[in-house]
Amino acid sequence: MPRVTIKKADYMQADLVPWIIGRLYVKGLHQKDLADKLGISNSALCARMRSGFFEYKDLLTIFKYLDASDAEILRLMKL
């Protein structure tokens, strides 16, 4: 089913966490590695991934740490 524009922000939020998990897998990293990079506990990272809400500074760190391309950042963040 095609995605509708009205719910675009919700779809982008739903796409972010699977992208993070996939990139961690491809790079051979664990959630604990990302949590350490963000300066939070692993359980706090799990809670944020469950809710899908990250602070802007955390997103910048995540994108840099996981080597996100400009196209990926635009796809995940542009409204």
SETINU-388995 format. One record per atom (N, C-alpha, C, CB): residue number from 1; atom name; x, y, z. Coordinates in steps of 0.001 Angstrom, whole numbers. Glycine has a CB too. Layout:
% residues N
VOLUM     k    a      east     north        up
VOLUM   NUM   CA         X         Y         Z
...
END
This chain:
% residues 79
VOLUM     k    a      east     north        up
VOLUM     1    N       844     -1176         0
VOLUM     1   CA         0         0         0
VOLUM     1    C       890      1239         0
VOLUM     1   CB      -961        -2      1219
VOLUM     2    N       593      2216      -833
VOLUM     2   CA      1435      3411      -895
VOLUM     2    C      1305      4255       373
VOLUM     2   CB      1071      4251     -2120
VOLUM     3    N      2360      4931       673
VOLUM     3   CA      2344      5815      1837
VOLUM     3    C      1707      7139      1468
VOLUM     3   CB      3767      6037      2381
VOLUM     4    N       920      7685      2380
VOLUM     4   CA       252      8953      2117
VOLUM     4    C      1053     10088      2731
VOLUM     4   CB     -1188      8944      2668
VOLUM     5    N       956     11249      2142
VOLUM     5   CA      1714     12409      2580
VOLUM     5    C      1304     12858      3978
VOLUM     5   CB      1536     13547      1599
VOLUM     6    N        61     12678      4340
VOLUM     6   CA      -431     13132      5633
VOLUM     6    C       357     12498      6776
VOLUM     6   CB     -1916     12812      5777
VOLUM     7    N       735     11261      6650
VOLUM     7   CA      1422     10526      7708
VOLUM     7    C      2929     10424      7457
VOLUM     7   CB       827      9135      7840
VOLUM     8    N      3495     11292      6649
VOLUM     8   CA      4895     11189      6247
VOLUM     8    C      5840     11207      7446
VOLUM     8   CB      5248     12320      5299
VOLUM     9    N      5594     12069      8429
VOLUM     9   CA      6467     12132      9604
VOLUM     9    C      6450     10818     10369
VOLUM     9   CB      6044     13278     10526
VOLUM    10    N      5291     10196     10473
VOLUM    10   CA      5189      8907     11160
VOLUM    10    C      5970      7834     10414
VOLUM    10   CB      3719      8487     11303
VOLUM    11    N      5896      7828      9095
VOLUM    11   CA      6641      6842      8311
VOLUM    11    C      8141      7065      8431
VOLUM    11   CB      6219      6899      6843
VOLUM    12    N      8570      8311      8439
VOLUM    12   CA      9987      8601      8568
VOLUM    12    C     10490      8134      9922
VOLUM    12   CB     10256     10097      8380
VOLUM    13    N      9698      8336     10973
VOLUM    13   CA     10075      7880     12305
VOLUM    13    C     10169      6358     12319
VOLUM    13   CB      9060      8373     13364
VOLUM    14    N      9257      5689     11645
VOLUM    14   CA      9267      4228     11598
VOLUM    14    C     10439      3701     10783
VOLUM    14   CB      7959      3710     11016
VOLUM    15    N     10941      4458      9828
VOLUM    15   CA     12059      4030      8986
VOLUM    15    C     13417      4213      9668
VOLUM    15   CB     12040      4798      7681
VOLUM    16    N     13513      5126     10622
VOLUM    16   CA     14796      5464     11233
VOLUM    16    C     15378      4301     12026
VOLUM    16   CB     14642      6671     12135
VOLUM    17    N     14605      3701     12899
VOLUM    17   CA     15128      2638     13766
VOLUM    17    C     15581      1415     12965
VOLUM    17   CB     14066      2222     14783
VOLUM    18    N     14802       926     12001
VOLUM    18   CA     15324      -188     11195
VOLUM    18    C     16601       175     10426
VOLUM    18   CB     14261      -651     10213
VOLUM    19    N     16712      1429      9995
VOLUM    19   CA     17936      1859      9322
VOLUM    19    C     19112      1779     10290
VOLUM    19   CB     17784      3300      8768
VOLUM    20    N     18924      2258     11518
VOLUM    20   CA     19993      2215     12524
VOLUM    20    C     20405       769     12791
VOLUM    20   CB     19536      2898     13840
VOLUM    21    N     19431      -107     12988
VOLUM    21   CA     19725     -1513     13271
VOLUM    21    C     20467     -2147     12095
VOLUM    21   CB     18423     -2292     13567
VOLUM    22    N     20020     -1853     10901
VOLUM    22   CA     20682     -2398      9712
VOLUM    22    C     22108     -1918      9567
VOLUM    22   CB     19907     -2035      8478
VOLUM    23    N     22342      -639      9806
VOLUM    23   CA     23701       -97      9694
VOLUM    23    C     24623      -660     10765
VOLUM    23   CB     23672      1423      9788
VOLUM    24    N     24084      -843     11972
VOLUM    24   CA     24886     -1460     13024
VOLUM    24    C     25319     -2860     12598
VOLUM    24   CB     24096     -1519     14351
VOLUM    25    N     24399     -3606     12010
VOLUM    25   CA     24698     -4967     11557
VOLUM    25    C     25757     -4963     10452
VOLUM    25   CB     23418     -5656     11058
VOLUM    26    N     25572     -4086      9474
VOLUM    26   CA     26508     -4024      8342
VOLUM    26    C     27914     -3647      8815
VOLUM    26   CB     26014     -3006      7288
VOLUM    27    N     28004     -2746      9770
VOLUM    27   CA     29309     -2300     10252
VOLUM    27    C     29883     -3224     11333
VOLUM    27   CB     29200      -886     10791
VOLUM    28    N     29128     -4245     11739
VOLUM    28   CA     29608     -5184     12747
VOLUM    28    C     29628     -4603     14150
VOLUM    28   CB     30978     -5650     12387
VOLUM    29    N     28744     -3660     14417
VOLUM    29   CA     28674     -3014     15724
VOLUM    29    C     27468     -3528     16505
VOLUM    29   CB     28600     -1483     15568
VOLUM    30    N     27459     -3215     17788
VOLUM    30   CA     26346     -3584     18655
VOLUM    30    C     25687     -2321     19181
VOLUM    30   CB     26821     -4485     19824
VOLUM    31    N     24477     -2485     19723
VOLUM    31   CA     23771     -1337     20286
VOLUM    31    C     24573      -717     21420
VOLUM    31   CB     22382     -1750     20784
VOLUM    32    N     25301     -1525     22167
VOLUM    32   CA     26118     -1001     23255
VOLUM    32    C     27180       -45     22732
VOLUM    32   CB     26773     -2142     24024
VOLUM    33    N     27750      -336     21576
VOLUM    33   CA     28747       554     20971
VOLUM    33    C     28132      1916     20662
VOLUM    33   CB     29327       -73     19685
VOLUM    34    N     26932      1897     20106
VOLUM    34   CA     26251      3153     19785
VOLUM    34    C     25865      3891     21056
VOLUM    34   CB     25005      2890     18927
VOLUM    35    N     25401      3162     22066
VOLUM    35   CA     25030      3787     23341
VOLUM    35    C     26248      4463     23972
VOLUM    35   CB     24432      2735     24314
VOLUM    36    N     27392      3798     23931
VOLUM    36   CA     28621      4395     24471
VOLUM    36    C     29000      5654     23700
VOLUM    36   CB     29779      3382     24425
VOLUM    37    N     28841      5616     22391
VOLUM    37   CA     29156      6788     21556
VOLUM    37    C     28245      7963     21898
VOLUM    37   CB     29021      6439     20060
VOLUM    38    N     26972      7668     22227
VOLUM    38   CA     26016      8716     22576
VOLUM    38    C     26145      9156     24036
VOLUM    38   CB     24601      8233     22309
VOLUM    39    N     26861      8367     24835
VOLUM    39   CA     27036      8707     26245
VOLUM    39    C     25828      8356     27098
VOLUM    39   CB     27331     10170     26382
VOLUM    40    N     25088      7337     26677
VOLUM    40   CA     23923      6897     27435
VOLUM    40    C     24042      5397     27689
VOLUM    40   CB     22599      7234     26679
VOLUM    41    N     23177      4889     28554
VOLUM    41   CA     23208      3454     28835
VOLUM    41    C     22535      2684     27695
VOLUM    41   CB     22510      3146     30188
VOLUM    42    N     22809      1408     27644
VOLUM    42   CA     22221       566     26610
VOLUM    42    C     20699       518     26758
VOLUM    42   CB     22812      -853     26673
VOLUM    43    N     20210       480     28002
VOLUM    43   CA     18756       447     28210
VOLUM    43    C     18102      1756     27770
VOLUM    43   CB     18434       172     29688
VOLUM    44    N     18795      2877     27946
VOLUM    44   CA     18255      4160     27488
VOLUM    44    C     18183      4198     25965
VOLUM    44   CB     19116      5328     28010
VOLUM    45    N     19202      3639     25302
VOLUM    45   CA     19181      3573     23837
VOLUM    45    C     18036      2682     23372
VOLUM    45   CB     20531      3045     23290
VOLUM    46    N     17839      1558     24024
VOLUM    46   CA     16740       663     23658
VOLUM    46    C     15393      1369     23806
VOLUM    46   CB     16770      -608     24524
VOLUM    47    N     15236      2148     24862
VOLUM    47   CA     13989      2883     25071
VOLUM    47    C     13778      3916     23969
VOLUM    47   CB     13994      3569     26444
VOLUM    48    N     14846      4603     23583
VOLUM    48   CA     14729      5595     22503
VOLUM    48    C     14430      4926     21168
VOLUM    48   CB     16018      6423     22392
VOLUM    49    N     15021      3764     20953
VOLUM    49   CA     14758      3061     19699
VOLUM    49    C     13327      2510     19682
VOLUM    49   CB     15777      1917     19499
VOLUM    50    N     12838      2109     20828
VOLUM    50   CA     11465      1622     20905
VOLUM    50    C     10471      2748     20610
VOLUM    50   CB     11191      1016     22292
VOLUM    51    N     10752      3938     21164
VOLUM    51   CA      9851      5069     20942
VOLUM    51    C     10111      5739     19596
VOLUM    51   CB      9999      6090     22066
VOLUM    52    N     11349      5658     19109
VOLUM    52   CA     11690      6271     17828
VOLUM    52    C     12022      7741     17917
VOLUM    52   CB     10574      6089     16879
VOLUM    53    N     12110      8281     19125
VOLUM    53   CA     12399      9703     19295
VOLUM    53    C     13835      9900     19751
VOLUM    53   CB     11428     10337     20302
VOLUM    54    N     14578     10704     18980
VOLUM    54   CA     15959     11033     19301
VOLUM    54    C     16109     12538     19274
VOLUM    54   CB     16949     10356     18314
VOLUM    55    N     17020     13052     20090
VOLUM    55   CA     17328     14475     20052
VOLUM    55    C     18172     14757     18809
VOLUM    55   CB     18071     14927     21351
VOLUM    56    N     18145     16004     18382
VOLUM    56   CA     18870     16396     17172
VOLUM    56    C     20356     16082     17292
VOLUM    56   CB     18673     17886     16892
VOLUM    57    N     20957     16406     18437
VOLUM    57   CA     22396     16164     18613
VOLUM    57    C     22709     14674     18567
VOLUM    57   CB     22884     16762     19943
VOLUM    58    N     21783     13865     19061
VOLUM    58   CA     21979     12413     18992
VOLUM    58    C     21909     11922     17552
VOLUM    58   CB     20929     11685     19846
VOLUM    59    N     20999     12477     16781
VOLUM    59   CA     20893     12098     15373
VOLUM    59    C     22153     12461     14605
VOLUM    59   CB     19683     12766     14732
VOLUM    60    N     22712     13619     14892
VOLUM    60   CA     23964     14011     14240
VOLUM    60    C     25078     13015     14557
VOLUM    60   CB     24378     15428     14678
VOLUM    61    N     25159     12612     15815
VOLUM    61   CA     26167     11638     16224
VOLUM    61    C     25930     10288     15565
VOLUM    61   CB     26173     11485     17740
VOLUM    62    N     24674      9858     15527
VOLUM    62   CA     24328      8566     14924
VOLUM    62    C     24682      8562     13443
VOLUM    62   CB     22826      8258     15114
VOLUM    63    N     24295      9610     12733
VOLUM    63   CA     24570      9658     11296
VOLUM    63    C     26068      9662     11010
VOLUM    63   CB     23921     10893     10675
VOLUM    64    N     26830     10381     11817
VOLUM    64   CA     28273     10423     11602
VOLUM    64    C     28908      9085     11958
VOLUM    64   CB     28908     11548     12429
VOLUM    65    N     28503      8493     13070
VOLUM    65   CA     29082      7230     13539
VOLUM    65    C     28773      6078     12589
VOLUM    65   CB     28564      6898     14936
VOLUM    66    N     27578      6104     11998
VOLUM    66   CA     27172      5022     11100
VOLUM    66    C     27431      5345      9631
VOLUM    66   CB     25706      4715     11297
VOLUM    67    N     28144      6424      9370
VOLUM    67   CA     28530      6820      8009
VOLUM    67    C     27328      6933      7071
VOLUM    67   CB     29526      5820      7440
VOLUM    68    N     26349      7707      7468
VOLUM    68   CA     25157      7918      6640
VOLUM    68    C     25503      8817      5464
VOLUM    68   CB     24004      8535      7473
VOLUM    69    N     25006      8449      4313
VOLUM    69   CA     25216      9293      3137
VOLUM    69    C     24228     10462      3189
VOLUM    69   CB     25043      8469      1812
VOLUM    70    N     24507     11472      2391
VOLUM    70   CA     23604     12626      2342
VOLUM    70    C     22208     12207      1885
VOLUM    70   CB     24166     13709      1402
VOLUM    71    N     22139     11288       943
VOLUM    71   CA     20842     10817       446
VOLUM    71    C     20060     10100      1539
VOLUM    71   CB     21034      9885      -755
VOLUM    72    N     20761      9307      2353
VOLUM    72   CA     20078      8614      3446
VOLUM    72    C     19569      9595      4490
VOLUM    72   CB     21013      7599      4099
VOLUM    73    N     20369     10585      4812
VOLUM    73   CA     19955     11591      5799
VOLUM    73    C     18733     12327      5286
VOLUM    73   CB     21104     12590      6099
VOLUM    74    N     18748     12727      4028
VOLUM    74   CA     17594     13428      3463
VOLUM    74    C     16341     12544      3474
VOLUM    74   CB     17903     13885      2030
VOLUM    75    N     16510     11284      3124
VOLUM    75   CA     15363     10376      3095
VOLUM    75    C     14774     10186      4489
VOLUM    75   CB     15771      9021      2508
VOLUM    76    N     15635     10116      5487
VOLUM    76   CA     15166      9854      6842
VOLUM    76    C     14677     11119      7555
VOLUM    76   CB     16271      9213      7646
VOLUM    77    N     15146     12292      7152
VOLUM    77   CA     14859     13511      7924
VOLUM    77    C     13995     14547      7217
VOLUM    77   CB     16131     14149      8305
VOLUM    78    N     13980     14573      5920
VOLUM    78   CA     13289     15650      5219
VOLUM    78    C     11773     15446      5270
VOLUM    78   CB     13767     15733      3761
VOLUM    79    N     11077     16493      5696
VOLUM    79   CA      9614     16432      5747
VOLUM    79    C      8996     16777      4436
VOLUM    79   CB      9081     17346      6800
END
